[in-house]
Amino acid sequence: MDSAGKLKKELNILGVFSIASGAMISSGLFVLPAVVYLVAGPSIILSYMLAAILVVPALFSKAELATAMPKSGGDYFFIYRSLGPLFGTFAGFAAWFSLSLKSAFALLGIGVFLQPLIAVYSPGTVKLIAVGFAVFFTILNILSVRESGKLMILFVMGLLGILSAYIVVGLNHVDVQGFVPFKPHGWMPVFVATGMVFISFGGLTKIASIAEEIKNPRRTIVAGMFSAFFVVSIIYVLTIFVTIGILNRSELQETLNPISLAASKFTGNAGFAVLSIAAILAFVTTANAGLLAASRNPLAMAKDNLLPSMFSRINIRFRTPVVSVLITSLFMIAVITFLDLNSLVKVASTMKLILFSLVNVSAILMRESNITSYKPSFRAPLYPYIQIAGTILYLVLIVEMGTLPLLITVMFFVISLLWYFLYSKSRIMKDSALIHIVERVTSKEIRSSTLSNELKDILIERDEIVEDRFDRLIQDATIIDLEEETDSDGLFSVLSEVFGEKFNQPPGKILNLLRSREEESTTAIHDGLALPHIIVDGESEFDITLIRSRKGIDFGEGMPPVHVVFALAGTSNERNFHLKALMAIAQVVQNKDFVNSWMKAGSIEELRNLILLAERVRKGQI
């Protein structure tokens, strides 16, 4: 085992789509419609549509955060990096607990739907089957995420194929009289039912927990999540439409497998069996996706020293978090065997809604922190209104879940609080986006660059940036933040001291070189940028110094104030690289909002990261 190992990137768009889709389709489609039908009648179709709309704020926020920080842990990682370790501790435990319980419930669902298909069936068979599948998925997730993803693709494609056939054939048998009256109890039950079915869409965002194992995450995450959202939302609505249109009111009120029953109406026992198999596939995919996602929370927490280091170990051979997978699986088997899952699942749903709310807050905090290395490839539209509206709506749904789940969730938070103060607090050193927001109104002397540098390293890995000579020079470059107004001669005086020391030459000589170069033609370029560059004595030496002037440097009449300075100095045999460095700088400053971001950067390290992470062409070692 190797605690320093890295997870293997094996999931493509189809894998992401399958995991996100598989995590959504389970009891929310095959069992829940019959339950909520008692509440709202045929109008539950509207409830599913509204629930799909309600998940959009969390979907947007998670897509943005996951593309900016494609790391294991999902909700936990986002909440820790935005709100700090205390809320991160709660988020990590809550996400793990919620996902594990939902997966355990899905495993029991496999046994329930197998019951009508098996001739000899004892009361303990359901739990035995659930435990058997838990062991199977544990082995699969230990051996390879890729193989687990392949199985998910196979099952999800089969599931979607069966449901599509059910919809196409079933539409010919729909009786519109089954929708009359459409809202038998008015509008309020529609909203109540919306709260009940909302969690059916919660699995969609599980993919964020395994973002570190996704190929090309900046594009794959968004494409996979959004395609799963649209496809499954359509499947939900059309499947329920067909089911309500085929079964009469009494049949819907008396069954817990309405889709299988509806299929039997127009295809007989064969249809019942096929849709039961589809339900089993749905529970299988949900359980596997849940185990896969849940096991990444202990892994991420251990990396941040919130849990013992053994949870962060990656198996050298399989490149999977074996300990984390095993612990998660053992917990699922324990709750399947000994506990009443029905009541616990409601608690898990409450925690999920709280996590959705915190993720929306996280998206706002990360944006407002002005951290230059926060660079999501997808930015949530309608920011921040959609996050605020989503948070308010999720809090309303939490209240609707009832007092007991809320009390248990509060107790869970207290336990997390105790764990944080007794174990975690003394072991952590990371900062958060919330701290960066506070820093904006405080002295620069207390500012930290920990989160900014961590995000920089994440983006280098995400975008597979190969460091070149220009990057290494920027890593070591002197960066100066000029506080006072000055002119070009004042700038050259500062640079002469820096270059004089670096090249071991008299500052006066460097100053004369800078002045002579400026007299030939101004080095101040448009948009507040200056590129002073000189040739110095010596052999095979080159250096770059960066300067920011908030108040502007005066380069003479008719020239706009300069706020960005890239100063280059090198020996004559470095002329070739000198030109390449100028080309690299030209690409950097052409990035969208570069000057604006340069002026907003809160520290020297953020200025450095802004350049290191800028999009430009890198051609090996230039």
C-alpha positions in Angstrom: 0.0 0.0 0.0 1.2 3.5 -0.8 -0.2 6.5 0.9 1.4 8.8 -1.6 -0.1 7.0 -4.6 -2.5 8.6 -7.0 -5.9 7.4 -8.2 -6.0 6.3 -11.8 -7.9 8.4 -14.3 -10.0 5.8 -16.1 -13.5 7.2 -16.6 -14.6 8.7 -19.9 -17.8 10.6 -20.8 -19.8 7.4 -21.2 -18.6 6.2 -17.9 -19.5 9.4 -16.2 -23.0 9.4 -17.9 -23.6 5.8 -16.8 -22.5 6.4 -13.1 -24.6 9.6 -12.8 -27.6 8.0 -14.6 -27.3 4.8 -12.6 -27.1 6.7 -9.3 -30.4 8.5 -10.1 -32.6 5.6 -11.4 -33.7 3.3 -8.5 -36.5 3.5 -5.9 -37.3 7.0 -7.1 -38.7 5.5 -10.3 -39.6 2.0 -9.5 -41.2 2.3 -6.0 -41.8 6.0 -5.1 -44.4 6.9 -7.8 -46.9 4.6 -6.1 -46.2 6.2 -2.7 -46.5 9.8 -3.8 -49.6 9.0 -5.9 -51.4 8.6 -2.6 -50.5 12.3 -1.9 -51.0 14.1 -5.2 -52.7 11.7 -7.7 -51.8 12.0 -11.4 -50.2 15.4 -10.8 -47.1 13.7 -9.5 -45.9 14.1 -13.1 -45.7 17.9 -12.2 -43.9 17.0 -9.0 -41.2 15.1 -10.9 -40.8 18.1 -13.3 -40.5 20.5 -10.4 -38.0 18.3 -8.6 -35.9 18.2 -11.8 -35.9 22.0 -11.8 -35.1 22.2 -8.1 -31.9 20.1 -8.6 -30.6 22.6 -11.2 -29.0 25.0 -8.6 -27.0 22.2 -7.0 -26.2 20.7 -10.5 -24.8 24.1 -11.7 -22.8 24.7 -8.5 -21.4 21.2 -8.4 -20.5 21.3 -12.1 -18.6 24.6 -11.5 -16.8 23.4 -8.4 -16.0 20.0 -9.8 -14.4 21.4 -12.9 -12.4 23.8 -10.8 -11.4 21.2 -8.2 -11.6 17.7 -9.7 -10.6 15.9 -6.6 -12.0 12.9 -4.6 -14.6 13.7 -2.0 -17.0 15.9 -3.9 -19.2 17.8 -1.5 -16.7 17.3 1.3 -13.8 18.8 -0.7 -15.8 21.8 -1.9 -17.2 22.6 1.5 -13.9 22.2 3.3 -12.1 24.5 0.7 -14.8 27.1 0.9 -16.1 27.1 4.5 -13.1 25.6 6.4 -12.3 22.4 8.3 -15.2 22.5 10.8 -17.9 22.5 8.2 -15.7 20.2 6.1 -15.6 17.6 8.9 -19.4 17.6 9.1 -19.7 17.5 5.3 -17.3 14.6 5.0 -19.1 12.4 7.6 -22.5 13.4 6.3 -21.8 12.7 2.7 -20.3 9.3 3.5 -23.2 8.4 5.8 -25.8 9.6 3.4 -24.3 7.8 0.3 -23.7 4.6 2.3 -27.2 4.4 3.6 -28.7 5.1 0.2 -26.6 2.4 -1.3 -27.5 -0.1 1.4 -31.2 0.7 0.7 -30.6 0.1 -3.0 -29.0 -3.3 -2.2 -32.1 -4.3 -0.2 -34.2 -3.2 -3.2 -32.4 -5.8 -5.3 -33.7 -8.6 -3.0 -37.2 -7.2 -2.9 -37.6 -7.2 -6.7 -36.1 -10.6 -7.0 -38.7 -12.0 -4.6 -41.5 -12.5 -7.2 -39.0 -14.2 -9.6 -37.7 -16.8 -7.1 -39.8 -19.9 -6.3 -38.3 -20.6 -2.9 -38.0 -17.5 -0.8 -37.4 -17.2 2.9 -37.7 -13.9 5.0 -33.9 -13.7 5.3 -33.2 -14.0 1.6 -33.6 -10.3 0.9 -30.8 -9.4 3.3 -28.7 -12.3 2.2 -28.9 -11.2 -1.5 -28.1 -7.6 -0.5 -25.0 -8.6 1.5 -23.9 -10.8 -1.5 -24.1 -7.9 -3.9 -22.3 -5.7 -1.4 -19.4 -8.1 -1.3 -19.4 -8.4 -5.1 -19.3 -4.6 -5.6 -16.6 -4.3 -3.0 -14.3 -6.7 -4.8 -15.1 -4.9 -8.1 -14.3 -1.4 -6.7 -11.1 -2.7 -5.2 -9.9 -4.3 -8.4 -10.5 -1.4 -10.8 -12.6 1.7 -11.2 -12.4 1.1 -15.0 -14.0 -2.4 -14.6 -16.6 -0.9 -12.3 -17.3 1.8 -14.8 -17.7 -0.8 -17.6 -20.2 -2.8 -15.6 -22.1 0.5 -14.9 -22.2 1.2 -18.7 -23.5 -2.3 -19.5 -26.2 -2.2 -16.8 -27.3 1.4 -17.5 -27.5 0.9 -21.2 -29.7 -2.2 -20.6 -31.8 -0.3 -18.1 -32.4 2.6 -20.4 -33.1 0.2 -23.3 -35.8 -1.6 -21.3 -37.4 1.6 -20.1 -37.4 3.1 -23.6 -39.2 0.1 -24.9 -41.7 0.3 -22.0 -42.4 3.9 -22.9 -42.7 3.4 -26.7 -45.0 0.3 -26.4 -46.9 1.6 -23.4 -47.8 4.9 -25.0 -50.2 3.0 -27.3 -52.1 1.7 -24.2 -52.4 4.9 -22.2 -56.0 5.8 -21.2 -56.2 9.6 -20.7 -59.1 9.1 -18.3 -56.5 7.9 -15.8 -55.4 11.6 -15.5 -58.8 12.8 -14.5 -59.0 14.6 -12.0 -55.4 15.7 -12.5 -55.0 17.5 -9.2 -57.6 15.8 -6.9 -56.3 17.5 -3.8 -55.2 20.9 -5.2 -51.8 22.4 -5.6 -50.3 22.0 -2.1 -50.0 18.1 -2.4 -48.1 18.7 -5.6 -45.5 20.7 -3.7 -45.4 18.2 -0.9 -44.8 15.3 -3.4 -42.1 17.4 -5.0 -40.2 17.4 -1.7 -40.7 13.6 -1.5 -39.4 12.9 -5.0 -36.6 15.5 -5.1 -34.0 13.2 -3.6 -34.6 10.9 -6.6 -32.4 13.3 -8.5 -29.8 13.6 -5.8 -27.7 10.7 -7.2 -26.9 12.9 -10.3 -24.2 14.8 -8.5 -22.4 11.8 -7.0 -20.0 11.9 -9.9 -18.3 14.9 -8.2 -17.0 12.5 -5.5 -14.9 10.6 -8.1 -13.9 13.6 -10.2 -10.2 12.8 -9.6 -10.6 9.5 -11.6 -12.1 11.1 -14.7 -10.2 11.7 -17.9 -10.2 15.3 -19.1 -12.4 16.4 -16.2 -12.8 20.0 -17.4 -15.0 18.7 -20.3 -16.0 15.2 -19.3 -17.7 16.1 -15.9 -20.0 18.7 -17.4 -20.9 16.6 -20.5 -21.6 13.5 -18.4 -23.6 15.2 -15.7 -25.8 17.3 -17.9 -26.5 14.5 -20.4 -27.5 12.2 -17.5 -29.7 15.0 -16.1 -31.6 15.5 -19.4 -31.9 11.8 -20.3 -33.0 10.6 -16.9 -35.5 13.5 -16.4 -37.2 12.7 -19.6 -37.2 9.0 -18.7 -38.7 9.8 -15.3 -41.6 11.9 -16.7 -42.5 9.6 -19.6 -42.3 6.4 -17.6 -44.6 7.8 -14.9 -47.0 9.2 -17.6 -47.3 5.7 -19.1 -47.7 4.0 -15.7 -50.5 6.4 -14.6 -52.2 6.1 -18.0 -52.3 2.3 -17.8 -53.0 1.5 -14.1 -56.2 2.5 -12.4 -56.4 4.4 -9.2 -56.8 1.4 -6.9 -53.9 -0.5 -8.6 -51.6 2.4 -8.1 -52.6 2.7 -4.4 -52.1 -1.0 -3.6 -48.7 -1.8 -5.3 -45.1 -1.1 -4.5 -43.9 -2.0 -8.0 -46.2 0.0 -10.3 -44.0 -0.1 -13.4 -43.7 -3.9 -13.4 -47.5 -4.2 -12.8 -48.2 -1.7 -15.7 -46.0 -3.7 -18.0 -47.9 -6.9 -17.2 -51.1 -5.2 -18.4 -50.0 -5.1 -22.0 -47.2 -7.8 -22.2 -48.3 -10.3 -19.5 -46.0 -12.1 -17.1 -43.0 -11.6 -19.4 -43.4 -7.8 -19.2 -43.6 -8.0 -15.4 -40.4 -10.1 -15.3 -38.5 -7.8 -17.7 -39.4 -4.6 -15.8 -38.6 -6.4 -12.5 -35.2 -7.1 -14.0 -34.9 -3.5 -15.0 -35.7 -2.5 -11.4 -32.9 -4.8 -10.2 -30.5 -3.3 -12.7 -31.5 0.2 -11.4 -30.8 -0.8 -7.8 -27.5 -2.5 -8.8 -26.3 0.7 -10.5 -27.3 2.9 -7.7 -25.7 0.7 -5.1 -22.4 0.4 -7.1 -22.3 4.1 -7.8 -23.0 4.9 -4.1 -20.2 2.6 -2.9 -17.8 4.1 -5.4 -18.7 7.7 -4.4 -19.0 7.1 -0.6 -15.6 5.5 -0.3 -13.9 8.6 -1.7 -15.0 10.7 1.3 -12.8 8.9 3.9 -10.0 9.0 1.3 -10.2 12.8 0.9 -10.7 13.4 4.6 -7.6 11.3 5.5 -5.5 13.3 3.0 -6.5 16.4 4.9 -5.7 14.8 8.3 -9.3 14.7 9.4 -9.1 10.9 9.6 -6.2 8.5 10.3 -3.8 8.2 7.4 -4.7 4.5 6.6 -7.9 5.8 4.9 -5.8 7.7 2.3 -3.7 4.7 1.2 -3.9 3.8 -2.5 -3.1 0.2 -3.5 0.0 0.2 -5.7 -1.3 -2.5 -8.0 -4.9 -1.5 -8.4 -4.6 2.2 -7.7 -7.8 2.2 -5.7 -8.4 3.2 -2.0 -8.8 -0.3 -0.7 -9.1 0.6 3.1 -11.7 3.2 2.4 -13.7 0.9 0.1 -13.6 -1.9 2.7 -14.7 0.3 5.6 -17.6 1.7 3.6 -18.7 -1.7 2.5 -18.5 -3.1 6.1 -20.7 -0.2 7.3 -23.2 -0.9 4.5 -23.3 -4.6 5.3 -23.8 -3.8 9.0 -26.8 -1.5 8.4 -28.4 -4.0 6.0 -28.1 -6.8 8.6 -28.9 -5.0 11.9 -30.7 -1.7 11.3 -34.1 -0.4 10.1 -33.2 1.4 6.9 -36.5 3.0 6.2 -36.2 5.6 9.0 -32.5 6.1 8.4 -32.9 6.9 4.7 -35.1 9.9 5.6 -32.2 11.1 7.8 -29.8 10.6 4.8 -32.1 12.6 2.6 -32.1 15.5 5.1 -28.3 15.4 5.2 -28.2 15.4 1.4 -30.3 18.6 1.3 -28.1 20.2 3.8 -25.1 19.3 1.7 -26.8 20.7 -1.4 -27.3 24.0 0.5 -23.7 24.2 1.6 -22.5 23.4 -1.9 -24.4 26.4 -3.2 -22.8 28.6 -0.5 -19.4 27.1 -1.5 -19.9 28.2 -5.1 -20.6 31.8 -3.9 -17.6 31.9 -1.5 -15.2 30.5 -4.1 -16.3 33.2 -6.6 -16.2 36.0 -4.1 -12.8 35.0 -2.7 -11.1 36.3 -5.9 -8.5 33.5 -5.8 -6.8 33.7 -9.2 -6.2 30.0 -9.3 -10.0 29.3 -9.0 -10.6 28.5 -12.7 -13.6 26.4 -13.4 -14.1 25.3 -17.0 -17.9 25.7 -16.4 -19.3 28.7 -14.7 -22.8 28.5 -13.3 -25.2 30.9 -15.1 -27.4 33.3 -13.2 -24.9 33.6 -10.4 -25.5 34.2 -7.5 -29.3 34.3 -7.8 -29.7 30.6 -8.7 -27.5 29.6 -5.7 -29.4 31.8 -3.3 -32.8 30.6 -4.6 -31.7 27.0 -4.5 -30.4 27.3 -0.9 -33.7 28.7 0.3 -35.7 26.0 -1.5 -33.5 23.3 0.0 -34.0 24.7 3.5 -37.8 24.6 2.9 -37.6 21.0 1.9 -35.5 20.2 5.0 -38.2 21.5 7.2 -40.7 19.3 5.3 -38.7 16.2 6.1 -40.0 16.4 9.7 -38.6 17.0 13.2 -37.0 13.6 13.9 -34.6 13.5 10.9 -33.6 17.1 11.6 -32.9 16.3 15.3 -30.8 13.3 14.3 -28.9 15.4 11.8 -28.2 18.0 14.5 -26.8 15.2 16.7 -24.7 14.1 13.8 -23.3 17.6 13.5 -22.5 17.7 17.3 -20.6 14.4 16.9 -18.7 15.8 13.9 -17.9 18.9 16.0 -16.5 16.8 18.8 -14.4 14.8 16.4 -13.1 18.0 14.9 -12.0 19.5 18.2 -10.7 16.2 19.7 -8.9 14.8 16.7 -8.7 17.1 13.6 -8.1 20.6 14.7 -4.4 20.2 15.8 -3.6 18.3 12.6 -4.8 20.7 9.9 -3.1 23.6 8.2 -5.2 24.5 5.1 -7.2 27.7 4.7 -10.5 28.3 3.0 -12.3 30.7 0.6 -14.1 32.2 3.5 -10.7 33.2 5.0 -9.8 34.8 1.6 -12.9 36.9 1.7 -12.1 38.1 5.2 -8.6 38.9 4.1 -9.9 41.3 1.5 -10.7 43.7 4.3 -7.7 42.9 6.5 -4.0 43.6 6.5 -2.0 41.8 3.7 0.5 40.7 6.3 -1.8 38.0 7.6 -2.9 36.6 4.2 -2.3 33.0 3.3 -1.6 31.4 -0.1 -2.3 27.8 0.9 -5.6 27.4 -0.9 -4.4 29.4 -3.9 -1.4 27.2 -4.3 -3.4 24.0 -3.8 -5.9 25.1 -6.5 -2.9 25.8 -8.8 -1.6 22.3 -8.3 -5.1 20.8 -9.0 -5.4 22.8 -12.2 -1.9 21.8 -13.4 -3.0 18.2 -13.0 -6.5 18.8 -14.5 -5.1 20.5 -17.6 -2.1 18.2 -17.8 0.2 21.2 -18.0 3.8 20.2 -18.8 6.2 22.6 -17.2 8.6 24.4 -19.6 11.5 26.8 -19.1 9.3 29.8 -19.0 7.2 28.2 -16.2 10.4 27.5 -14.2 11.5 31.1 -14.6 8.1 32.4 -13.3 8.3 30.0 -10.4 11.6 31.6 -9.3 10.8 35.1 -10.4 11.0 38.1 -8.2 7.6 39.7 -8.0 7.2 43.3 -6.6 4.0 45.0 -5.6 4.6 48.7 -6.0 2.5 50.7 -3.5 3.3 54.2 -4.6 2.9 56.1 -7.9 6.1 56.3 -9.9 7.3 56.9 -13.4 9.4 54.8 -15.8 12.7 56.0 -14.3 11.5 55.0 -10.8 10.6 51.6 -12.2 14.0 51.2 -13.9 15.7 52.1 -10.6 13.8 49.3 -8.9 14.7 46.8 -11.7 18.3 47.8 -11.7 18.7 46.8 -8.1 17.0 43.4 -8.7 18.9 42.6 -11.9 22.1 44.0 -10.6 22.0 41.5 -7.7 20.9 38.5 -9.9 23.5 39.1 -12.6 26.2 40.3 -10.1 26.6 43.6 -12.0 26.5 47.2 -10.9 22.9 48.6 -10.6 24.1 51.8 -12.3 25.1 49.8 -15.4 21.7 48.0 -15.5 19.9 51.3 -15.1 21.7 52.8 -18.1 20.8 49.7 -20.2 17.1 50.1 -19.3 17.1 53.8 -20.0 18.9 53.3 -23.4 16.4 50.6 -24.4 13.5 52.9 -23.5 15.0 55.8 -25.6 15.1 53.6 -28.7 11.3 53.0 -28.4 9.0 52.8 -25.5 8.5 49.4 -23.9 5.1 50.4 -22.7 2.4 48.6 -24.7 -1.4 49.0 -24.8 -3.7 48.0 -22.0 -1.4 49.1 -19.2 1.4 46.6 -20.0 5.2 47.2 -20.2 7.9 44.8 -21.4 11.3 46.4 -20.6 14.0 44.0 -21.8 17.8 44.3 -22.0 20.9 42.3 -23.0 23.5 41.9 -20.1 27.1 40.7 -20.0 27.8 37.1 -19.3 27.0 33.7 -20.7 23.7 31.6 -20.7 21.8 33.6 -18.1 18.2 34.8 -18.3 15.8 36.2 -15.7 12.3 37.6 -15.5 11.0 40.1 -12.9 7.3 40.8 -12.5 5.9 44.1 -11.1 2.4 45.2 -10.3 1.5 48.8 -9.7 -2.0 49.4 -8.5 -1.8 53.2 -8.9 0.0 53.0 -12.3 3.4 53.8 -13.7 3.7 56.9 -15.8 5.6 56.2 -19.1 5.2 59.7 -20.5 2.6 61.9 -22.0 -0.1 60.2 -24.1 0.7 56.7 -22.6 -1.9 55.0 -20.3 -0.7 54.2 -16.8 1.2 50.8 -16.6 0.0 48.3 -14.1 1.6 45.1 -15.4 5.4 44.8 -16.0 7.3 41.8 -17.4 10.9 42.8 -17.2 13.4 40.5 -19.1 17.2 40.4 -18.9 19.5 37.9 -20.5 22.9 37.4 -22.1 23.4 37.7 -25.8 23.5 33.9 -26.4 19.9 33.7 -25.0 18.4 35.9 -27.7 16.4 32.9 -29.1 14.8 32.2 -25.8 14.3 35.9 -25.3 12.0 35.9 -28.3 10.2 32.8 -27.1 9.7 34.3 -23.7 8.1 37.4 -25.3 5.8 35.1 -27.3 4.8 33.3 -24.1 4.1 36.6 -22.4 2.0 37.8 -25.3 -0.2 34.6 -25.0 -0.5 35.1 -21.2 -1.7 38.7 -21.3 -4.2 37.9 -24.1 -6.1 35.6 -21.7 -9.6 37.0 -20.9 -9.7 39.5 -18.1 -5.9 39.0 -17.4 -5.3 42.7 -16.4 -8.5 42.7 -14.2 -7.4 39.5 -12.5 -3.9 40.8 -12.1 -5.2 43.9 -10.2 -7.5 41.8 -8.0 -4.9 39.2 -7.0 -4.6 39.2 -3.2 -0.9 38.1 -2.8 2.4 37.7 -4.6 1.7 34.0 -5.0 -1.6 34.6 -6.6 0.1 36.9 -9.1 2.6 34.1 -9.8 -0.2 31.5 -10.1 -2.2 33.7 -12.5 0.7 33.5 -15.0 1.5 29.8 -14.4 -2.1 28.8 -15.1 -2.8 31.1 -18.0 -3.6 29.3 -21.3 -0.7 29.3 -23.7 1.1 27.0 -26.1 3.8 24.9 -24.4 6.2 23.1 -26.7 8.3 20.9 -24.5 11.4 22.5 -23.0 11.8 25.8 -24.7 
